[in-house]
């Protein structure tokens, strides 16, 4: 995915704010019958401890907020202008932030959350469990960790591979992967980008060592357990929840894999892509084979009506620029009743790749002051993919503004999957009828119902193909962080999981020194990835709930909530809660249910599932 989001400037501190369960009040022991009435009714007086905890949290939030602004600016400067100086400044800010966060988290352990009011207990738990990459209090550890993470980020951001005599960056290499249909060229470019990550391996392994020491100091057995503790349930229960959700949607992925493999076999032949077994990862139109819509021209059904327009061509024909694409995204949110973005957004965002400096092009949304200074950072191109990405990133910005009046530790999503889901939920309303309303297509270009299968296939190539990839990224990382996968086994473990979850293999055996996980930004960038899997579940759940609120009675995939103020009001109420309550409370506020549920995905893609099963009837599916 070409997205990274700073959901709060807290993350510039090395913190990801996570929701933690509110402890239940301890039951008082039964009094002895011989006790006096006064003794029977007496309860321990924790007022002094509560007052002390409240004062501590006020101090902690003030310090974190102040340092967050400093660090956010340093990280923004580094991401939008990669130099030795900005790298050093970002590393220094990161070290200061990590030290502060670890110090406050350790100090918080002196308070017993079981005797605190629910709001204070929640904040205390957030403070203890929210550091993405913690350093131990050992002298020099925070500085070493910050230097490593900054260098990993810079190595990725400045990575290039020389192909046909020209040094190409990731954007240029990705374009080849998306558009070329020459398997030898695809293999060369795919392998070339992965040379960029080879130098990262030793630093990454050292970073894992330091971060695990930091997690243990904070009371967690390993960093993976610390990450998984942020979902208002014990880590083992969250793991089971993820498995339950994947079980709901896995059958659809397997049908999509089977169908796509057959089409690739017809295109390239048995020598390149066999009719059975796994798919060659470089043939799927994406550098990481996480979304497959770029090969729609190969897999599109020949026996169904196709859409009469290409969104990329329409955007270009209508004179869209990167700025106009962002303005269009903003207009969707304002149609729901949200206030327009502040003037500073347009003055300070990086919307196109600068010609005069190195930058991290990976699309991201930023909140630099936890108030109004929201921005996006993208090397935006006028195409369908970036049109959707703009809506995704703006979803983060509108979420950030919605909860800006919450206390500092609550300025985040209900859980990290919520933050990623918001913009993509809006993106599901980018239907042909919506495109006609805003003038991108004409009324006679709106596809008939007979074209729904083709439209749904195109969407599934992005949405459904992505789900097992998301599980693979953090599945691999959890085993690394838990010490189950040693550095010498990093690459083999990566491909073992990709085969198991996605049914994919590399185009050729990988070199002994390869570090292919590092070729995906979120690994060297230390962005937890489970959030994306959860967001893909939630965005369809949100979409179904919103369409029901709007009184929509047609197929779910044709519903758009554009310009619906009533839905927007309920939507905003969900966003305003931030991380101030357990996520089931927030989910229930908008959807009426307290469980994440993949059934909305199944309903959305039901016509496609029937088509795929029919097409795959004579295929040997699976791998």
NORFEN-V620436 format. One record per residue. N is the residue number from 0. RES is the residue in one letter. NEAR is the number of other ideal C-beta (glycine too) atoms within 10 Angstrom. Layout:
((N;RES;NEAR) (N;RES;NEAR))
This chain:
((0;X;23) (1;X;22) (2;X;20) (3;X;19) (4;X;27) (5;X;25) (6;X;24) (7;X;30) (8;X;30) (9;X;28) (10;X;25) (11;X;25) (12;X;27) (13;X;29) (14;X;28) (15;X;26) (16;X;26) (17;X;25) (18;X;30) (19;X;24) (20;X;16) (21;X;19) (22;X;16) (23;X;9) (24;X;12) (25;X;10) (26;X;6) (27;X;11) (28;X;6) (29;X;7) (30;X;13) (31;X;8) (32;X;6) (33;X;7) (34;X;11) (35;X;9) (36;X;8) (37;X;7) (38;X;10) (39;X;13) (40;X;10) (41;X;12) (42;X;6) (43;X;9) (44;X;8) (45;X;15) (46;X;8) (47;X;8) (48;X;15) (49;X;15) (50;X;10) (51;X;13) (52;X;23) (53;X;15) (54;X;10) (55;X;19) (56;X;23) (57;X;13) (58;X;12) (59;X;22) (60;X;18) (61;X;11) (62;X;15) (63;X;23) (64;X;18) (65;X;12) (66;X;20) (67;X;27) (68;X;17) (69;X;17) (70;X;29) (71;X;26) (72;X;19) (73;X;22) (74;X;27) (75;X;23) (76;X;17) (77;X;25) (78;X;23) (79;X;19) (80;X;16) (81;X;19) (82;X;13) (83;X;8) (84;X;11) (85;X;21) (86;X;18) (87;X;14) (88;X;19) (89;X;26) (90;X;23) (91;X;17) (92;X;25) (93;X;28) (94;X;23) (95;X;18) (96;X;27) (97;X;27) (98;X;18) (99;X;21) (100;X;28) (101;X;21) (102;X;14) (103;X;19) (104;X;23) (105;X;16) (106;X;14) (107;X;20) (108;X;13) (109;X;10) (110;X;20) (111;X;14) (112;X;19) (113;X;11) (114;X;16) (115;X;23) (116;X;13) (117;X;15) (118;X;16) (119;X;18) (120;X;22) (121;X;24) (122;X;27) (123;X;24) (124;X;23) (125;X;24) (126;X;26) (127;X;22) (128;X;25) (129;X;28) (130;X;26) (131;X;21) (132;X;21) (133;X;29) (134;X;27) (135;X;19) (136;X;14) (137;X;12) (138;X;7) (139;X;9) (140;X;21) (141;X;26) (142;X;17) (143;X;16) (144;X;26) (145;X;23) (146;X;19) (147;X;24) (148;X;26) (149;X;23) (150;X;17) (151;X;21) (152;X;24) (153;X;22) (154;X;16) (155;X;22) (156;X;21) (157;X;14) (158;X;21) (159;X;17) (160;X;19) (161;X;10) (162;X;16) (163;X;8) (164;X;5) (165;X;9) (166;X;9) (167;X;19) (168;X;18) (169;X;23) (170;X;12) (171;X;14) (172;X;20) (173;X;20) (174;X;15) (175;X;19) (176;X;22) (177;X;16) (178;X;11) (179;X;15) (180;X;13) (181;X;11) (182;X;19) (183;X;10) (184;X;15) (185;X;22) (186;X;17) (187;X;17) (188;X;24) (189;X;23) (190;X;18) (191;X;16) (192;X;23) (193;X;23) (194;X;17) (195;X;21) (196;X;23) (197;X;15) (198;X;15) (199;X;22) (200;X;18) (201;X;12) (202;X;17) (203;X;21) (204;X;15) (205;X;14) (206;X;22) (207;X;22) (208;X;12) (209;X;21) (210;X;27) (211;X;22) (212;X;18) (213;X;26) (214;X;24) (215;X;15) (216;X;17) (217;X;21) (218;X;14) (219;X;20) (220;X;13) (221;X;18) (222;X;27) (223;X;23) (224;X;18) (225;X;26) (226;X;27) (227;X;23) (228;X;21) (229;X;26) (230;X;26) (231;X;21) (232;X;19) (233;X;13) (234;X;18) (235;X;10) (236;X;12) (237;X;19) (238;X;16) (239;X;12) (240;X;15) (241;X;21) (242;X;11) (243;X;13) (244;X;22) (245;X;18) (246;X;10) (247;X;16) (248;X;21) (249;X;17) (250;X;13) (251;X;23) (252;X;19) (253;X;17) (254;X;24) (255;X;23) (256;X;24) (257;X;21) (258;X;23) (259;X;24) (260;X;26) (261;X;20) (262;X;17) (263;X;23) (264;X;17) (265;X;12) (266;X;16) (267;X;18) (268;X;12) (269;X;9) (270;X;7) (271;X;16) (272;X;21) (273;X;15) (274;X;13) (275;X;14) (276;X;14) (277;X;18) (278;X;22) (279;X;23) (280;X;21) (281;X;24) (282;X;25) (283;X;27) (284;X;24) (285;X;24) (286;X;22) (287;X;24) (288;X;22) (289;X;23) (290;X;19) (291;X;26) (292;X;21) (293;X;18) (294;X;21) (295;X;16) (296;X;10) (297;X;17) (298;X;22) (299;X;16) (300;X;16) (301;X;6) (302;X;7) (303;X;14) (304;X;15) (305;X;17) (306;X;18) (307;X;14) (308;X;17) (309;X;13) (310;X;19) (311;X;16) (312;X;11) (313;X;18) (314;X;21) (315;X;13) (316;X;12) (317;X;13) (318;X;8) (319;X;18) (320;X;14) (321;X;17) (322;X;13) (323;X;13) (324;X;23) (325;X;24) (326;X;15) (327;X;19) (328;X;26) (329;X;20) (330;X;13) (331;X;25) (332;X;24) (333;X;14) (334;X;18) (335;X;22) (336;X;15) (337;X;18) (338;X;11) (339;X;11) (340;X;23) (341;X;16) (342;X;9) (343;X;14) (344;X;20) (345;X;14) (346;X;8) (347;X;17) (348;X;22) (349;X;21) (350;X;18) (351;X;14) (352;X;16) (353;X;11) (354;X;5) (355;X;6) (356;X;11) (357;X;17) (358;X;18) (359;X;24) (360;X;21) (361;X;21) (362;X;20) (363;X;23) (364;X;26) (365;X;30) (366;X;29) (367;X;22) (368;X;15) (369;X;23) (370;X;15) (371;X;15) (372;X;19) (373;X;28) (374;X;25) (375;X;25) (376;X;23) (377;X;24) (378;X;20) (379;X;24) (380;X;16) (381;X;16) (382;X;18) (383;X;16) (384;X;17) (385;X;22) (386;X;24) (387;X;20) (388;X;24) (389;X;25) (390;X;25) (391;X;27) (392;X;26) (393;X;25) (394;X;27) (395;X;25) (396;X;25) (397;X;25) (398;X;30) (399;X;29) (400;X;22) (401;X;20) (402;X;23) (403;X;17) (404;X;12) (405;X;16) (406;X;16) (407;X;23) (408;X;26) (409;X;21) (410;X;25) (411;X;31) (412;X;30) (413;X;29) (414;X;29) (415;X;29) (416;X;21) (417;X;29) (418;X;28) (419;X;30) (420;X;28) (421;X;28) (422;X;28) (423;X;24) (424;X;25) (425;X;27) (426;X;22) (427;X;24) (428;X;23) (429;X;21) (430;X;18) (431;X;21) (432;X;15) (433;X;18) (434;X;21) (435;X;15) (436;X;15) (437;X;14) (438;X;10) (439;X;20) (440;X;22) (441;X;12) (442;X;9) (443;X;7) (444;X;14) (445;X;16) (446;X;18) (447;X;9) (448;X;11) (449;X;10) (450;X;16) (451;X;19) (452;X;20) (453;X;19) (454;X;20) (455;X;22) (456;X;26) (457;X;20) (458;X;17) (459;X;25) (460;X;23) (461;X;21) (462;X;24) (463;X;27) (464;X;22) (465;X;24) (466;X;24) (467;X;24) (468;X;22) (469;X;24) (470;X;23) (471;X;26) (472;X;26) (473;X;23) (474;X;21) (475;X;24) (476;X;23) (477;X;22) (478;X;18) (479;X;25) (480;X;20) (481;X;15) (482;X;13) (483;X;12) (484;X;21) (485;X;11) (486;X;15) (487;X;10) (488;X;13) (489;X;22) (490;X;23) (491;X;13) (492;X;17) (493;X;28) (494;X;20) (495;X;14) (496;X;20) (497;X;25) (498;X;16) (499;X;14) (500;X;20) (501;X;24) (502;X;20) (503;X;25) (504;X;18) (505;X;22) (506;X;17) (507;X;11) (508;X;9) (509;X;17) (510;X;13) (511;X;8) (512;X;10) (513;X;22) (514;X;25) (515;X;23) (516;X;26) (517;X;26) (518;X;23) (519;X;23) (520;X;22) (521;X;22) (522;X;25) (523;X;27) (524;X;17) (525;X;20) (526;X;24) (527;X;19) (528;X;24) (529;X;25) (530;X;25) (531;X;25) (532;X;25) (533;X;25) (534;X;27) (535;X;24) (536;X;23) (537;X;30) (538;X;26) (539;X;27) (540;X;23) (541;X;25) (542;X;26) (543;X;21) (544;X;21) (545;X;26) (546;X;24) (547;X;15) (548;X;19) (549;X;16) (550;X;9) (551;X;17) (552;X;8) (553;X;9) (554;X;15) (555;X;18) (556;X;20) (557;X;15) (558;X;22) (559;X;22) (560;X;25) (561;X;20) (562;X;16) (563;X;21) (564;X;9) (565;X;14) (566;X;22) (567;X;19) (568;X;12) (569;X;16) (570;X;26) (571;X;18) (572;X;13) (573;X;21) (574;X;22) (575;X;17) (576;X;20) (577;X;26) (578;X;31) (579;X;20) (580;X;18) (581;X;21) (582;X;25) (583;X;18) (584;X;15) (585;X;24) (586;X;23) (587;X;14) (588;X;15) (589;X;23) (590;X;22) (591;X;10) (592;X;12) (593;X;12) (594;X;12) (595;X;21) (596;X;18) (597;X;21) (598;X;13) (599;X;21) (600;X;25) (601;X;15) (602;X;13) (603;X;24) (604;X;25) (605;X;15) (606;X;16) (607;X;25) (608;X;18) (609;X;12) (610;X;21) (611;X;26) (612;X;15) (613;X;10) (614;X;16) (615;X;18) (616;X;8) (617;X;6) (618;X;15) (619;X;12) (620;X;17) (621;X;11) (622;X;17))
